[in-house]
Amino acid sequence: MIPIILSAGRGSRVGVETKEIPKWFLDITNKHSVYDYQLASLEEHFDTAYVVLGHGFDSKKEAHAAVPTSYDIDVEPLVFEEWNKVENAGSAAYALKNVPKEDLLLICGDIIPMGDMVTEVLQKYETEIGPRGHSAVVAFEGKQDEKTAVRWNSEGIITDYGAIKGHEEAGFFILNRNHLEAACSIWKENKDEWFPSIFPKVDSQAIRMDKDDQFEVNTKSDLVKVRNYLTDKPIHKIS
């Protein structure tokens, strides 16, 4: 499996702190950025991760200089020059052209995983979902209509995604290698959509997690909340 972090956009809802940098580089505490929490969770499972960058970066050389090297995982930047012309489906399509053709762990660049979330997601996929040839959407069970939502049927199969009433998605997705060709075609034709809109169109299942398993830094208030919670807490195995 190959992890891909999608963080090309401006993140304007966070405010001035993302004027020059994407949310992946946001300082959460005086020691750690969003990328610290993601890479600390990924390094025990993967040798390499890819990150799609755009806003704040004019060249791959610039991006290579900015990505962290202090973790036991190589981080390969992919600079998407057209990031401001399309939605994140365009970023996903660009990533798909530049990574090995394996199962893909797609992570939004504003997600902070907590505790053993990544380990649990991978275990559930590898034992229950991947063997069926299905993709997966990580979500928090419980109806809501304030954030992007996902719906599934009685068998846990994803049926709908978007600005709808449903269960809150967690910013973690797994695209099965069986669906790469379909995803490539759909994303290329629908670059102005959200990339997770692919999952109701291919066989995908929900991986249900607890709300406390992650933070999303999507707005100014999210940033205040996560900073208040994580200040002075160790980065590994946060609970």
matplotlib code that plots the C-alpha trace (Angstrom):
import matplotlib.pyplot as plt

x = [0.0, 1.2, 0.2, -0.6, -1.2, -3.3, -2.3, -2.1, -4.8, -4.8, -6.9, -8.4, -10.9, -8.1, -7.2, -3.9, -1.9, -2.2, -1.5, 2.0, 1.8, -0.7, -2.4, 0.1, 2.8, 0.6, 2.2, -0.1, 2.1, 5.4, 7.1, 5.0, 3.1, 0.3, 2.8, 4.5, 1.4, 0.7, 4.3, 4.6, 1.6, 2.7, 6.4, 5.9, 3.9, 5.5, 8.9, 7.7, 4.9, 4.0, 2.6, 0.9, 1.8, 0.8, 0.0, 3.3, 5.6, 6.9, 9.2, 10.0, 13.3, 11.5, 9.2, 12.1, 13.7, 10.5, 9.4, 10.5, 13.4, 13.5, 11.1, 11.8, 9.8, 10.9, 8.6, 8.4, 6.8, 4.7, 4.2, 0.9, 1.1, -2.6, -3.8, -5.7, -7.6, -9.3, -10.7, -8.9, -10.0, -7.5, -4.8, -5.7, -5.6, -2.1, -0.9, -2.2, 0.0, 3.1, 3.0, 3.3, 0.1, -0.7, -3.5, -3.5, -4.0, -5.4, -5.0, -6.3, -3.5, -5.4, -6.1, -4.4, -4.7, -4.8, -3.5, -3.6, -6.0, -3.8, -3.0, -6.6, -7.6, -5.0, -5.9, -9.5, -8.8, -6.3, -8.5, -12.0, -12.2, -9.1, -9.5, -12.9, -11.3, -13.2, -12.0, -12.7, -13.9, -13.1, -16.0, -17.6, -21.0, -23.8, -26.0, -24.9, -25.3, -22.7, -19.7, -19.1, -20.8, -21.0, -23.8, -23.8, -26.4, -27.2, -24.1, -21.8, -21.4, -20.9, -23.9, -23.4, -20.9, -20.9, -22.6, -25.4, -26.9, -25.1, -22.1, -19.0, -16.1, -12.7, -10.3, -8.8, -9.6, -8.2, -8.4, -8.1, -5.7, -8.6, -10.2, -7.2, -8.2, -11.8, -10.5, -8.1, -10.9, -13.4, -11.0, -9.8, -13.3, -14.4, -11.5, -13.8, -15.2, -14.0, -11.9, -13.9, -16.9, -15.2, -16.1, -19.9, -19.0, -16.8, -17.3, -16.4, -17.1, -17.1, -14.5, -16.2, -14.0, -14.7, -14.9, -12.0, -9.7, -8.7, -8.8, -9.5, -8.0, -10.4, -11.3, -10.0, -12.1, -10.7, -7.2, -7.9, -9.5, -6.7, -4.0, -5.8, -6.0, -2.6, -0.4, 2.1, 1.0, 3.5, 3.2, 3.4, 0.4, -1.7, -5.0]
y = [0.0, 3.5, 6.5, 9.7, 13.0, 15.5, 19.0, 21.2, 23.7, 27.1, 26.3, 29.8, 28.9, 28.7, 32.3, 34.2, 31.2, 29.5, 32.6, 31.3, 27.6, 24.7, 23.2, 20.3, 22.7, 24.5, 24.7, 22.9, 23.3, 25.1, 21.8, 20.0, 20.6, 18.7, 16.6, 15.5, 13.8, 12.1, 10.9, 9.7, 7.5, 6.3, 5.6, 2.3, 0.9, 2.4, 3.1, 6.0, 8.5, 10.9, 14.4, 16.5, 20.1, 23.2, 26.4, 28.0, 26.0, 27.0, 24.0, 20.5, 21.6, 24.0, 21.2, 18.8, 21.4, 21.8, 18.3, 16.7, 14.2, 13.5, 10.5, 6.9, 7.3, 8.9, 11.8, 12.3, 15.6, 15.9, 19.5, 20.0, 23.3, 23.4, 23.1, 26.4, 25.6, 22.4, 20.7, 18.0, 15.4, 17.0, 16.6, 13.0, 12.3, 13.9, 11.8, 8.6, 9.3, 9.6, 6.7, 2.9, 1.1, -0.4, 0.0, 3.8, 5.2, 8.7, 11.2, 14.7, 17.1, 18.7, 15.5, 14.7, 11.0, 10.1, 7.0, 3.8, 5.1, 4.3, 0.9, 0.1, 1.3, -0.8, -3.9, -3.6, -3.1, -5.9, -8.5, -7.5, -5.2, -5.6, -9.4, -8.6, -6.3, -3.3, 0.2, 1.9, 5.2, 5.8, 7.5, 8.4, 6.8, 9.2, 11.4, 15.0, 17.6, 20.3, 18.7, 16.5, 13.2, 9.7, 7.2, 3.4, 0.6, -2.1, -4.1, -1.2, -0.5, 3.2, 4.6, 8.4, 11.1, 14.9, 17.9, 15.7, 14.4, 11.3, 10.0, 12.3, 11.1, 11.1, 12.3, 8.8, 6.6, 3.5, 3.0, -0.6, -1.3, -2.9, 0.6, 2.6, 2.6, 3.7, 6.4, 7.7, 8.0, 9.5, 12.0, 13.2, 13.9, 15.4, 17.6, 20.1, 17.6, 16.2, 13.2, 11.0, 11.1, 8.1, 5.8, 5.4, 4.6, 1.6, -1.2, 0.5, -0.2, 1.9, 1.6, 2.9, 4.7, 6.7, 10.5, 10.9, 9.1, 12.2, 16.0, 18.0, 21.4, 22.8, 26.2, 28.8, 27.3, 23.8, 25.1, 26.7, 23.5, 21.2, 23.5, 23.7, 19.9, 18.9, 21.5, 19.7, 16.2, 13.8, 13.2, 9.4, 7.4, 10.4, 9.4]
z = [0.0, -0.8, 1.4, -0.5, 1.4, -0.5, 0.6, -2.5, -1.7, 0.0, 3.1, 3.2, 5.9, 8.4, 7.8, 7.6, 8.8, 5.5, 3.4, 2.5, 3.4, 3.0, 6.1, 6.2, 7.5, 10.1, 13.5, 16.0, 19.0, 19.4, 18.5, 16.0, 12.7, 11.1, 9.2, 12.4, 13.6, 10.3, 9.7, 13.3, 12.6, 9.2, 9.7, 11.5, 8.5, 5.4, 3.9, 1.6, 1.5, -1.2, -0.5, -3.2, -2.8, -4.8, -2.8, -1.6, -3.8, -7.2, -7.8, -6.8, -5.5, -3.1, -2.0, -1.4, 0.9, 2.9, 3.5, 6.8, 6.9, 10.7, 10.5, 9.5, 6.3, 3.1, 2.0, -1.8, -2.8, -6.0, -7.0, -8.8, -10.7, -11.6, -8.0, -8.1, -11.3, -10.1, -7.0, -5.2, -7.7, -10.0, -7.3, -6.8, -10.6, -10.7, -7.8, -9.5, -12.5, -10.3, -7.8, -8.0, -8.9, -5.5, -3.0, -2.1, 1.4, 0.6, 3.5, 3.6, 4.5, 7.4, 9.4, 12.7, 13.5, 17.2, 19.1, 17.0, 14.4, 11.4, 12.7, 13.2, 9.8, 8.1, 10.1, 9.3, 5.6, 5.3, 7.1, 6.1, 3.1, 0.9, 0.4, -1.2, -3.7, -2.2, -1.4, 1.9, 3.5, 7.1, 8.9, 12.2, 12.7, 13.6, 11.5, 10.8, 8.2, 9.1, 7.4, 4.4, 4.9, 3.6, 3.5, 3.4, 3.2, 5.7, 4.4, 5.0, 1.3, 0.4, -1.5, -1.4, -0.6, -0.5, 1.2, 2.4, 5.6, 6.7, 8.7, 8.9, 6.9, 8.6, 5.8, 5.4, 2.4, 0.8, -3.0, -3.9, -6.8, -8.7, -8.9, -10.1, -13.7, -12.9, -10.5, -13.1, -15.7, -13.3, -11.7, -15.1, -16.3, -13.0, -11.8, -10.3, -7.8, -4.4, -5.0, -2.5, -4.9, -6.5, -3.7, -4.3, -7.9, -7.1, -4.5, -1.3, 2.4, 5.5, 8.2, 11.3, 13.9, 17.0, 16.7, 19.2, 16.8, 14.9, 14.5, 11.4, 10.9, 8.5, 10.0, 12.5, 15.2, 14.4, 14.8, 18.2, 19.4, 18.3, 19.7, 23.1, 23.2, 22.0, 23.8, 26.0, 24.9, 23.5, 19.7, 19.8, 20.9, 21.8, 23.4]

ax = plt.figure().add_subplot(projection="3d")
ax.plot(x, y, z, "-o")
ax.set_aspect("equal")
plt.show()
